[in-house]
């Protein structure tokens, strides 16, 4: 039996662990993964860590991905990135401690496929000398950031929860999401977002945040930590420390600076992370942002020892695992270059580096830093212990494999879908209803559904059709052309009611494109016909066409949110959501147009 296998069993501390790994069709788990023996001394755990090679230890600090939906399927993109063709070969080469799935990188087809893929990856991991399974993760925040769509259960997202003020529902949603992920072999969700969105022009957080109110964000974060960890038994990850809620730059493409004073940080950004830590959060993700009041060096938090070791570890007392945000993002790469970034993140206090864009270069850089004495091996061992403890807590060391046959009874069940619908029903917020347009009567009518979102406009049309409307869909996109706008106007004139969906129509940083959504709405209003404007992402859009007499916010654009919207439009349910943020006057960020807590009903 390997030293790490003994370490795993030692840390669980007691009686014999039986054959916990189910046989699955994809591959038979190795015998040592099925029949661990009891062992329970701290000395043996210490010896296990000491028995690992330096290369194996460093491998555990990397969280990687690969292209394709099958661990044994070659892909030229993997060869270009890693020098090997299949995901299984990537695992064999690096012995990574973590793995992440992306729908945009061809990983995700359906839940059963993901369960099989997870088993393939774990088979590759336990075949290695370490016999150490991966912690497989993904970003299933719900709402606008999901990696696994239907038939997995979809919810409205964080700001939709904030609009309900219902922490019990937020916990329930996290529990359902977590159990579904676990059934697919995913043991960590990079959620919840703990950022407090106090900037209406924030291009990267927005509705991913629960609210602009630190207390509401804190309460919701705690509820979701409990849902993921206590109810579902997977790791939760609060992000993005020390707080990404007040920026006008997207850290995927630029390095944002947040100029909160220390006092502002303490009152706005810190409370939600403190609450997560108190609730026992397993992991916290760093932000690629500069916060001069916490570290005047100009380094992003991901590379800042004063922030990660000084503030997060020292002041806040966090003892769990620190994982970086993706190192492939532009914000963290520019100042020092790829090789140096991984080393500096570990020096700063990070335990795992996520998505290194030059894996060979960065792995070697960390290895050389330890061999040269720049980073002590003891420092590596500290991170390794946290990584292993999280694997033990979530059971992946003993049950790395899942049964794909059980997906149908766990993922997207009728009960979960019904629960999700009831939760989202509570979130729809009616901001304006000046002409008492809503609720619509049951009278048959012709309705045009236009604006943003191919699937979103069609989902709403389907829900309206089910209620007796004759619907026409004219999807115009995020940057409608003049021809598309003219076509929508013509169709609006031929229909009784128009519902126009907007998505970040406030974003005037790219005036030539997204401001065209504002023109679409204004031209539709000019027809004199009944027009209902619905923001299906950030609720701030109304500031740019406040002459719209009827305006609602859904905070999300999945089919579940469109069904809730249809229920409100037809008066089947009353709108009960309350704004979880201020909507400021356009160009006047400190002047509320509609304040936090505002919301109409009937």
N, C-alpha and C positions, 0 to 999 in steps of 0.2 A: 504494500500500500504506500502511496506517495506521502511525502511529508505534509503537503498541503491538504490532502484528504484527511490526514490525522488532525491537522489544525482545524479543519471545518467541523469535524465531529467533536473535538475538544471544546470548541466555543459553544456548541449547543449543550454541552455539559452533562448529559445524564444517560439514560438508558439506551439500550440497543435500538438503533434505527433500522427498520426493516427494509424490505424491497420497495422503495417509495417511487421509483421511476417506472412509469407505465411503458409497456412495449408499444411501439408505434410502427406504422407501416414503412415510414421513410427509412429507418435504420434502427438496428438494435443498439441500445446504449451499452458501453463497455461494462464488463462484469464488475469492475471496481466502482462504477457509478451506481450499481444496483445494490451492492451488499457492503456498505460501510460498516466498520466495527466501532464499538464504543471506546472513547478515550476522553480524558477530562482534566488534564493538567495544563496549567499555564506554561510550564516549562516546555512541554511538547509543542505548544503553539509557538513559543519563541523559537524553538529549534526549527520548526517548519519554515518560518520566515528566513532564518539564517541559512537554510539549506537551498534557497532559491538562487539562481544565477542573477547577476546584475541585469542582464538582458531580459530575463523573465520578469523581474520586478518592474523595469521600465515599461515593458509591454503592457502590464496591468494598468499603467497610468494613461494609456491611449484609448480613446473611444473612436472607432473607425466606422466606415460604411463601405459598401461596394455596390456597383451597378448591377441591375438585373433582379429577377424574381426567384431565382433558384441558386442555392449555394454551390451547386456543382456545374453550373452553366457558364461557359467561358464568355467573356465580354471584353472586347478590345479596349474599352475605356478603363477597365481595371488594370489591364496590362500597362497602359500608359501611365497610370497613377502609381501602381504598386509594383510593377514588374512581374506580376503573376496574373493569371486570367480569371480565376474563379474566386468567389467569396470564401470558399473553404480554404483555398490556398492562401488567401490573405490572413485568415485566422492562424493557419499553420506557420506562416512566415513571422508574424509579429506577436503572437500570443496576447492579443489585446484584452484588457479587462472589460471593455464595454463595446457595444455596437449600437448603431442607430438606423432606423428605417425612415425612408422618405418616399412619398408617392411620386414626387417629381424626378426621382432617379430610378424609376422603374422597379421599385421594390414591392409595391403594393398592387395586388390584383383583387384579392378577396380575403376574408378572414381565414378560411381553410388553407389557402395557399400560404398565408403568413405563418400559421401554426406549423405547417410542414417545413417552411423555410427556417423557422426558429430551431426546429429539431435538427435540421441539417447542419446549421451553424454550431449547435451545441455538440453534436457528434464530432465535428471537426475539432472543437475545443477540448473535449475530454479524451480524444485520441492522443493529444500531445502529452509530453512527459509530466506536465503539471496536473493533468486531470482536473482542470479548473474551468467550470462553465463560465459563460459570458453573462454579464448583465445587459440584456437587450432593452433599448429605450426607444422612445419616439416622442414627437411633439403633438400630443392629442389634447390641446388646450380646450377644444370645442369652440363653436362659433366660427370665426373667420380663419382660425389656424387648426386644421385637422389634417392628419396624414392618412387616416383610414376612414373612408366615407361609408355610406350605406352598403351592405345591410347592418353595419355597426350602428349602434344607437347614437343619434346626433342630438345635441342640445343647442341652446341659443348662444352660449358663450358667457364670458365673465361679466360684461356690462349688462347683459340681459339679467343675470342673477342680481347684479347690483340694483337694477330697476325694481326688482321684486322685494328687496330687503329681506329675503327669506333664506336664512342660513341653513335651515334644515333641508330645504330643497337643494341648495348648493352642495351639501354633504351627500345627499342621495345621488345627485348627478355624478359626483366624483366616484362614489362607490360603484355605480353601474359602469362607468367608463373604465375604472380600474379593473373590475372583474372581467370585463370583455378583453382588455389588453392582456391580462394574465392568461386567459384561455388561449391567446395567440402566441404565448411564449414571451410576452413583453413584460418585464418586471420593474420598469421605471418609466414614469411619465415626466417629461420635462414641463411640469405644471404643478401648481398654479402660478400665474403671473401675479407678483406682489407689488408691481409698480403702481404708483398713485398718479393717475393721468390728470395733472393740473394744467396742462397746456393743450388748448383746443387745436393747435397746429402741429401736434406731435404726429409725425408721419408713420411711425413704426409701432407704437403701442395702441393708442386710441381705445377701441372697444375691447382690446385684449385685457385692459385693466377693468377691475370691478367698478371703480369710482374715482372721483377726485377727492373724496373724503377719507382721510387716513383711518378713521375708526371703522368705517364701513368696509374698506379694503381689508383691514386686519381681521375683522370678524369673518369675512368670506374666505380669506386665506386659511384661517384656522379650521373652518368647516370643511374645506376641501382637503386639507392635510389629513383630517380625521377620516374622510371618505376614502381617500387613496390608501392610506397606510393602515388604519384600524379596521376598516370595513372590507377593503379589497385585498390587502396584504401585499401591495407593491410600494415602491419608493416614490415619494413625491419630491419635486424639486422647485423651490421658490426661486423666481427670477424677476428682474435682473439686478443683482446687488452691485452698487448701493442704491439703485433706484433710477429707472430710465423714463420716468413719467413727465419730465419737464424739459423736453428737447425739441428742436425744430429740424434736427438732422437725423437721418437714418443711418445707424451704425453699420448697416450692411455695405454702405457706399461711402461713408464719411465718418470722421471722428467727432462725435458731439461733445460739447462742454456744457455741464450743468452748473450754473453759478449760484446755487443755493448757499447761503451762509451756513455755518455749522449749526446755528440755532434752527434755521429753516429745515436743514436735513433732519435734525432730531425730531422736529414736529411733523414734517410731511412724509419723508421717505423711510425713516428708520422704523416707525411703529409696526408696520406690517411684517418686516423681517424679524423684529423682536418677537412678535406674536407667533410667527412660524417656528422660531427656535423654541419658544416656551411650549409650543404644542408638540415638539419632538420631531420636527422636519428632518428627514434623512439627508437631504442634499440641498445645496444652494448654488445657483448658477451666477457667474460673474457677468458684469456689463462692460462692453467696450466703450466706456465713457470717461471723460476727464471731469473730476470733481475737485477743483482747486482748494476748497475749504477742508477737504480730507487729505489731499496730497497735492502740494503746490508744484510738483515736479513736471507736470504736463503728461505724465504717463497715464494710459487708460487703466481703469480699476483692475482689469484682468492681469495687468503686469505690475501692480502696485503693492508692495509689501506693507506700507503703512495702512492701506485699505483692507487687504485680505487678512494679513496676520495681525496688524495692529487693531483695526476696528472690528472686523468680523469675528476673528478668533479671540482677541484680547478683551475688547470692550463689551461685545455682545455675547461672548462666551460660547460661540458655536463650536461644537465638537464633532459635527458630522462631516460629510464629504463635500468638498468644494470642487465643482466642475466649471471649466471655462465655457463661455459662449463659443460658438464656432470660430476656430482660428483661421478659417478661410475668409472671414469677413474683412472688408477693406479697412475698417477702423483700427484693427489691431496689428495690421501687417506693415503699415507704411513706415513707421518710425525706426524699427530695428531690423526688419527683414525676417523671413520665415524661420531660419535656423535659430536666431536669437530669441524669437518670441516664445517658443516652447520652453526654453531654459528659463527665461525671465518669469513666465507664468508659474513655474514650479518654485522658483526662488521667492516669488511673491506669496506663495502659500496654497496654490491650486494643487489638488490631488489628482485630477484627471484633466487632460487636454482633449478637447472635442474637435473632431474634424480637422486635423492638421492638413494643410494643402500640399505639403511636400513631405510625405511620411518618412521616406528614407533619410532625407536631410535632417528632419526634426528629431527622429529617433537617434540618429548618430550624434546630433548636437547635445542631446541630454546625456547620452552615454559618455561622450567625451567630457562633459562638464563634471560628471561624477568621478571619472578616472583621473581628471586633473586636480580634483579636490575643490573645485568651485562650488559644487553641491555635495554635501556629505551623503554617504549611503544611509546614515541614520535618518536623514531627512526623507529619503526615498522610502525607508521602512515605515515612517510615520504615515505616509499616504497609503502605502500598501495595507497597513492594518485597518485603516478606515474603509478602504475598498472591500477588503475581505469581510469585515464586520457587516457591511451593508448586504453583501451577498448572503451571508449567513442569516441575517434577520429576515430577508425576504424568501429564504428557502431555496434559492436557486442552486446552492451547492448540493442539495439532496434531491431536488426535483427539477432538474433542468429541462426535462422533456414534457411535452403536453400531448394530449390525445386529440388529433384533428377531428375525430368523430364526435367529439363533445361540443364542437363549435355551435351547432344548430340549437342546442339546448341552453346556450349561454349568451351568444352574441345576437343582438337585435331581436330578442324575444318579443312576442306581443305585449307581455307585461311591461318590459322595459320601454318599448316604444310608446305605450299608453302613458306611462309615468313621465317620460320626456315631454310628451305633448301637454300634459297638465301643467308641468313646470313652466314651459315656454308660454303657455296661455296667459300666465300672470305677468309677463314682462312687457307686453305691448303698451307703449306710452302715447297717449293722445295729447299733442301739444297745442293744436289749434283746431277749432271747429266752429268758425265764426258764423257760417250760414246754416248751422245745424244740419249740415249735409249728412252727418252720421248720427245714428246708424241708418244704413240703407233699408228701404222697405223690401218686402219679398216680391215686389212687382218684377216681372221679367223685364230685363233691360239689356242693351248692348253696351259692353264695356271694353274699352281699349286698355291693354296692359302694355306699357312702353317703358323705356329707360334702360337701366343697366342690368346685365346678367342674362345670358342665354337660358340657363337652367332655372334661374330665379324667376324671370318673367313667366316662363312656361309653368313653373310650379304654382305660382299665384293664379294664373289663368285656369289651371286645372281645378284648383280649390273653388274659384268663383263659378266655373262651369257646373261643378257639382251642386251648387246652390241655385241653379236655374238661369244663370246669366249666359248670354251669347257673347263669347269673348273673341277678341282679335289681339294677336301679339305682334308688336313691332319693336324688337330689341334694338337699342341704339348704341350700346356699349359705353365704356368709360369716357370716350372722347368722340361723341357723335359728330358725324360730318354734317355740313349744311344740308346735303341731300337727305340724310336720315332724319334730320330735324324737320325738314319740310314735309317729308312723308308722314311723320308722326302727327304733325299739325293737320294735315289733310284727313288722316284717319280719325283724329279726335273730333273733327267737325262732323263726321259721319256717325259718331257714337254718342250714346247718352251720357256716359261717364268715362273719364280717363283716370287711370291710376298710373302715376309715373314714379318709377323707382330710381333713387339717386344713391350713389356710392362714392363717398368722399368728394362730393361736389364742392366742398369748402377749399380744396387744395389748390390754391391759386399760385403756388410756386411754379406750376407748369401751366401757365395761363393759356397757352395756345391749344392745350388739350383738354384738361379737366374742366376749365371754365366753360367749355361747350355744354356741359351738363346744366350749368346755370342758364345758358341761353335756351336750351331745350325747355326747361321748366317755364321760363318767362314767355316764350313763344306759345306754349300750350295755354298758359293763363290768359294770354291775349285773345284767345278764341272766344272767350266768354262762356265756354261750356263748363260743366262741372268737372273740376280737376282735383284729385286727391294726391298729394305729394307724400311719399314715404321714403325716409332715409333707411336703407337696409344695412348700413354699417354705422359709422359715427353719427351721432344725433345732431352734429353742429351745422348741417347743411342749411337749415332754415334761415340762418343769419344772412344768407346771400339771395334769398327770395322771400323776405318776410311778408310780402304782399299775398302769398299763397294763403287762402282762407282755411284750408284743411291740411293738417300736417301730422304725421305719426312717425314714431321711431321704433324699429324692430331690433336693432343692435346686431342682427345677423341675417344671413340670406339663404340659409338652408331651407329645405322644403318644410321642415317642422315649424320654422318661423313664419313662412308664408301661409301655412294652414291657420296658425294663430291669428295672423293679420286678417285673413278672410272671415274668421269667426267674429272679430271685432267689427269689421266693416258691415257685416250683416246683423250685428246686434245679438249674436248668439251668446256672447260673453261681453261684459263691460270691460273697458280698458282700465287696468288697475296699476300699471307700471308708473313709477315716479322717476323723474330724471335723476340719475346718479351722479350727474355733473352739471355745472353751469354751462349754458349755451351763451357765449358772449356775443356782443354786437360785432359785426364784421369790422375788422381793423381796430377794435377797441377791446383787447383781451381782458381788461380788468372791469369791464362794464357788462353785467349780465343782461341778456335779452330775455332769457327764461332761466330762472334760478334753479339750483339744486333742490330737488323735492317737488318741482312743479309737475303737474299732470292732471288732465281733465278726465271726467268720466260721465256717466249718466245713470 
